[in-house]
Amino acid sequence: MEQVVRLQKQIAALQAQLTAIQVEKEVAAISIEVARPQVFDRTSSKVLRFVMACRLYIRMKMREVGVEEQIQ
């Protein structure tokens, strides 16, 4: 009986993993238009925000290229 319960728990865990993988694939298939960072106006207090926006933009573009390569 204990073995049956243990196997049922393993099945439930595997089903949850499968669902998570399916959701990830669906999310990856959604095309997201990435807005370009604003032009830097040389204000010293905005340097960190500008750099973070650029990093995010680059990551999103790289992810977009990765998804396109996977599809092909």
Secondary structure, DSSP 8 states (H G I E B T S, - for coil): -HHHHHHHHHHHHHHHHHHHHHHHHHHHHS-------------GGGHHHHHHHHHHHHHHHHHHHHHHHHH-
